[in-house]
Amino acid sequence: MVNARVAAEKDKSVQVWLYVLRVMYDERTFPQTLPKVAAYLRDQDLAVRAQALQAVGVMGPKARGLLPDVRDCLRSYTEPFMLAAALACIKGMGKDAAGVLEDVEAFRDKTTSDDLKKLANETIDALKGKKPMPAPPPPPPPPAAPKG
């Protein structure tokens, strides 16, 4: 069913996610699917490239074969949304993407965007295998009003 939808779908951004869905349904399709997703990293449309980066990040460490392509994205893009997508992709691969640690550190040191610097630091932590800090617990509920 997913294969038929991929074949019929005209929107490349949707195609990317259908490929991810196909792998989620059947991991045996991963070797055939990864090159197809990789092709979207070089699409003319930046929005499609951003979707492909996000998809690779969702695939996580299994997609580390695309790390050179993702590194190229981080090095070559100037658009903040593309840089954020590349960083999030690398972060999704975690310490299996440690080969790009120096690239992420260099990016962090040169960017002037506080948001991108923060994301780069989170990505560096993921590359080093550090776990994110858990969210603080919610505040306790207010005391019940006295009955009376």
Backbone torsions as a table, in degrees:
resi	resn	phi	psi	omega
1	MET	NA	-44.6	179.3
2	VAL	-65.1	-40.5	179.7
3	ASN	-60.2	-40.4	178.9
4	ALA	-65.8	-39.3	-179.9
5	ARG	-67.8	-39.8	177.1
6	VAL	-60.2	-44.2	-178.5
7	ALA	-64.3	-34.1	-176.6
8	ALA	-88.1	-22.2	-174.1
9	GLU	-71.5	132.9	179.9
10	LYS	-97.9	-25.6	-178.2
11	ASP	-80.1	116.3	-176.5
12	LYS	-63.3	-35.0	178.4
13	SER	-63.0	-37.0	177.6
14	VAL	-72.1	-38.5	178.4
15	GLN	-57.1	-43.3	179.7
16	VAL	-54.1	-49.6	-176.3
17	TRP	-72.4	-27.4	174.2
18	LEU	-66.8	-36.3	175.5
19	TYR	-64.2	-41.4	177.0
20	VAL	-62.2	-43.8	178.2
21	LEU	-59.2	-41.7	179.7
22	ARG	-59.9	-42.8	178.9
23	VAL	-66.8	-36.7	179.3
24	MET	-65.4	-35.5	177.6
25	TYR	-73.6	-36.5	-174.9
26	ASP	-148.1	98.7	-177.1
27	GLU	-62.6	-18.4	177.8
28	ARG	-64.4	-17.8	179.7
29	THR	-84.3	-4.2	-174.9
30	PHE	-56.1	-48.2	-178.2
31	PRO	-59.9	-32.0	178.5
32	GLN	-83.5	-24.7	-174.5
33	THR	-84.0	-38.8	-174.8
34	LEU	-55.7	-45.1	177.9
35	PRO	-62.8	-30.9	179.0
36	LYS	-68.8	-42.1	176.7
37	VAL	-66.4	-38.9	179.5
38	ALA	-58.8	-36.7	-179.8
39	ALA	-61.1	-31.9	179.5
40	TYR	-70.6	-20.3	176.9
41	LEU	-66.7	-15.9	-179.6
42	ARG	-113.0	12.4	-179.9
43	ASP	-63.2	153.7	178.8
44	GLN	-67.0	-30.4	-176.9
45	ASP	-85.2	118.5	-179.0
46	LEU	-61.2	-33.7	179.1
47	ALA	-64.4	-37.3	177.4
48	VAL	-67.7	-41.9	177.7
49	ARG	-60.8	-41.6	179.3
50	ALA	-63.3	-41.4	177.6
51	GLN	-62.8	-40.4	179.0
52	ALA	-64.4	-41.1	177.0
53	LEU	-61.3	-43.6	178.8
54	GLN	-63.7	-39.9	180.0
55	ALA	-64.6	-42.2	178.4
56	VAL	-62.6	-39.8	177.1
57	GLY	-62.6	-37.9	178.0
58	VAL	-67.1	-36.6	177.8
59	MET	-65.9	-23.7	172.9
60	GLY	68.9	-148.1	-173.8
61	PRO	-56.9	-27.6	179.8
62	LYS	-63.6	-22.1	-178.0
63	ALA	-94.1	15.5	-176.2
64	ARG	-61.7	-16.2	175.2
65	GLY	-63.0	-19.4	178.7
66	LEU	-92.5	5.1	-177.2
67	LEU	-55.3	-41.4	176.8
68	PRO	-58.9	-38.6	178.2
69	ASP	-66.3	-41.3	-179.5
70	VAL	-67.0	-40.7	176.6
71	ARG	-58.8	-42.9	178.6
72	ASP	-60.6	-38.2	177.9
73	CYS	-62.3	-45.2	-178.9
74	LEU	-63.6	-36.4	-177.7
75	ARG	-77.9	-30.3	-169.2
76	SER	-103.1	-22.3	-176.5
77	TYR	-82.6	151.3	174.3
78	THR	-117.8	-15.4	-178.0
79	GLU	-72.7	126.4	-178.1
80	PRO	-55.0	-39.7	-178.1
81	PHE	-67.8	-30.6	177.9
82	MET	-74.7	-39.2	177.5
83	LEU	-64.9	-41.0	177.7
84	ALA	-64.2	-39.4	179.1
85	ALA	-65.5	-40.1	178.8
86	ALA	-65.4	-43.9	178.9
87	LEU	-64.0	-43.6	179.6
88	ALA	-63.9	-35.9	177.3
89	CYS	-62.7	-48.1	179.1
90	ILE	-62.3	-43.1	178.7
91	LYS	-59.1	-38.8	179.5
92	GLY	-63.9	-28.1	178.1
93	MET	-80.2	-18.0	177.1
94	GLY	63.2	-149.2	-173.2
95	LYS	-67.2	-12.3	174.0
96	ASP	-69.2	-12.6	178.2
97	ALA	-105.0	19.9	-175.8
98	ALA	-58.2	-18.1	178.2
99	GLY	-63.2	-14.6	178.8
100	VAL	-107.2	12.8	-178.4
101	LEU	-54.9	-46.8	-179.0
102	GLU	-62.6	-36.5	178.3
103	ASP	-65.0	-42.1	-179.6
104	VAL	-68.0	-41.1	178.0
105	GLU	-63.2	-41.8	178.3
106	ALA	-63.8	-40.9	177.7
107	PHE	-61.9	-47.7	-179.3
108	ARG	-57.0	-41.5	-176.6
109	ASP	-70.6	-25.8	-177.6
110	LYS	-98.9	-20.9	-176.7
111	THR	-71.3	147.0	177.1
112	THR	-102.6	-3.4	-179.6
113	SER	-84.2	122.4	177.5
114	ASP	-63.0	-38.4	180.0
115	ASP	-65.3	-44.0	179.1
116	LEU	-69.1	-34.9	177.2
117	LYS	-63.3	-41.7	178.5
118	LYS	-63.5	-45.2	178.9
119	LEU	-64.6	-37.8	177.4
120	ALA	-63.2	-41.7	178.2
121	ASN	-63.7	-40.8	177.1
122	GLU	-63.9	-38.3	179.0
123	THR	-66.6	-41.8	177.6
124	ILE	-60.7	-43.1	177.5
125	ASP	-60.0	-42.0	179.2
126	ALA	-65.2	-39.6	179.4
127	LEU	-65.1	-31.3	179.3
128	LYS	-87.2	1.0	177.1
129	GLY	81.1	13.1	178.9
130	LYS	-78.1	139.6	178.0
131	LYS	-82.9	142.3	176.6
132	PRO	-65.8	150.6	177.2
133	MET	-65.8	135.0	178.2
134	PRO	-69.0	153.3	177.3
135	ALA	-66.0	146.9	177.9
136	PRO	-65.2	151.9	179.7
137	PRO	-66.4	153.4	178.9
138	PRO	-67.1	155.3	178.3
139	PRO	-65.8	153.2	178.6
140	PRO	-67.0	155.5	179.2
141	PRO	-67.6	153.6	178.5
142	PRO	-64.9	151.7	179.2
143	PRO	-63.2	149.5	178.6
144	ALA	-66.4	143.6	177.7
145	ALA	-68.2	140.8	179.1
146	PRO	-65.0	143.2	178.6
147	LYS	-85.3	137.8	177.6
148	GLY	177.6	NA	NA
